[in-house]
Amino acid sequence: MDARAIAQLLGKLPFSAPLPQAVVDRLAASATIRSYPADTVLFREGMHNDQLMIIAAGHVALDMRVAARHEVRILSLGPGDMLAWSALLGGGWMTTSATAVQDTQVVAVSADAALALCEANPDFGYHLMRQVALALANRLVATRLQLLDSFADAQPAVARGPD
């Protein structure tokens, strides 16, 4: 898929649709499309990754290692959701593992290229990082709600008085 087709795809996805067209075009120029069959691990917690991903189709589950419980599913993401944001914030060490729940297609953007564009063009950087911040804020709320649901299942039974 060429950069123009990728830009058209990005223009339809919730993460990138609000971005000015010039920002979408620049992102698309350093992006590729990747496909992952169901049950494929996109990356593992602790692994280095140099790509920001935006889910174009399918669903991805995020799992985190928890000492007493092994891997715990903390969130599920779908079309238009951002994935692997750590690559943009330096280091690129993944904080979760990501697995395709169904056949999934992502727009993968080189983090190095995106960061170089941010430094060279502050307007581009503002718009991209604002979308990243909004996506992370939404992710934080969704993760909190999912954690609350998981704790609700683990609530101890309320002691009742004599019958």
N, C-alpha and C positions, 0 to 999 in steps of 0.2 A: 504494500500500500504506500503510495507516495505522500509527500508532506501535505499536499492540498486535500487529499482524501482524509488524512488523519486530522487536519484542521476542521474539516466538516464534521467528523465524528466527535471531536472535542467540543465543538459548538453545540452539540445536542446533549451533552452530559452535565448533570447538576453541578459537579465541581467546577468545570471550566466554562460553562455557558455564560455566567455573569462577567467573565473577563472580556476586556476590549479585544476586538478582532486582531489587532496588531500583536497582542500578547499571545493569543491562541496560535496565530501563525508562527510566531517565534518558537513556542513550545513544540509545535508540530514538526518544525524543521529539525529538531534534535530527538525526535521520538520514533519508536518502532511499535509494531503491533506484535504481541506475543499471545499464544494460545496455550492453555493448560487443560488437559483432560481431567475429568472428575478424579478426586483423590490424589492429585499431584501436589506435592509440597512446593510452594513458590519460593519460600525461604524459611529458615529455622531461626529460632531465638538465639542470639549471640553471633549469628553469621554476619559477615560483612556484605553489604549490598550498596551498589552505586546507582540505583534506578528508583525514581519516584514512579509509582504506578497509579493509574486511574482505571478502575474497572469499567469496561465497556459493555460486557455481557457476562452473565453468570453470577455466582456467589462464592465468596471466600470466607472461611472461618479463621478467626484469630485465636490462638491458644497460647497460654503462658504456663511455664513450669512453676508449680507450687510444691514445696518440699513434701508436705504430708499427703498431697493428693495427686502427684504426678502432673500431667498436663490438664489444665482447666480451660474450657472454652469461655472466652470472655466477651466475644462479640462476633457477629456475622455481618458481612458487608456485601452490598450489591452494586448494580450498575450506577456509575457516577460517583462512587465513593473513592476516596484517595487511600492509597496503601503504600507502605514503605516510606513514610515521610521522614524518618530518621536520616535518610540519605541526604536530605537538604539541610539538615541542622549540624552537619559536621560528623565525621567519623563513619556514619552509615552502619553502625552496629544495630541489628534488629532487636527490638525489645519483646517481640512475640514471634511465634511461628504462624505461617499462613498456609492454608490448605484449600485448594479448589474443592468446593462442596459439589459442584456440578461443572460441566465443561465451561471454561471461563476464558474470556479474552480481555487483555489489559492493554492500555496505551502505556508503554514504558518510556520515560523521559530520562535522559542522562542527567544525573544530579550535577555533575561537573559542568555540563553545558548550561544548565539552568542557573547555577550559581554564577557562572561567568557572565551570563546575560543580566543577572541581578546587579552585579557590580558595575557593568558597563552602562546599564540603562536603569537608573533609579526608578523611573516610572514603571517599567516592566517588573522590577523587584517589588515595588509597593503592591502592585495588583496581584502578583503571584503569592507573595507571602501573606497578604490579607486573606486570600482564599484558603491558604494552608491554615492560618490561625482560626478562621471560621470553621473549617472542617475539623480541626482538633478540638475546638470548643464543643461542637456537636458530638464528637466521638467521646469526649469526657462525660457528657450528660448521659449518652447511651450506655457507656460502660458502667456508670454509677447505677443506673436503673437495672441493668442486668445483674450486677453484684447484689443489689437489694433483693432481687428475685431469688438469687441463689441462697442468700442468707435467710429468706423467709421460709424456704424449705427446711432449713436446719434449726428452726426455732424449737426449743424444748417444749414439751407438753406442759400446759398450765396445770398446776396441782389443783385438784378439786377437793372439796370438803367431803365428809362422809355422806353416803347416799341414804 
